[in-house]
Amino acid sequence: MVFVKRDAQGQIVSVSLEADGEHVEAATAGDPAVAGFARTVMGEDPLADSDLRLVRVLEDVIDLLIHRDVIRFTDLPQAAQAKLMERRSMRESRGALDLLGGDDFV
């Protein structure tokens, strides 16, 4: 969890790990607005962008393996289960599409 400060136009101008008088709005580090702010401050990183896209592919591959009963979700370590559930929840709340077509696995 991070806390953001926005300008009059609603753009993030500052991010803090702690809430204070200026950073009052809570956000997740994965929030697109926070990620955009980080890219603006730190610059574009092709490797990091590639990593983010690969994470999405890996999530879909894991879902496919579970759907085809190759692995069970409970076979994964607790930490992996928690991270996958958190990302699945975030993706569903954003209405994001799966790269492999949702539940229509090939």
Secondary structure, 3 states (H helix, E strand, C coil): CEEEEECCCCCEEEEECCCCCCCCEEECCCCHHHHHHHHHHHCCCHHHHHHHHHHHHHHHHHHHHHHCCCCCHHHCCHHHHHHHHHHHHHHHHHCCCCCCCCCCCC
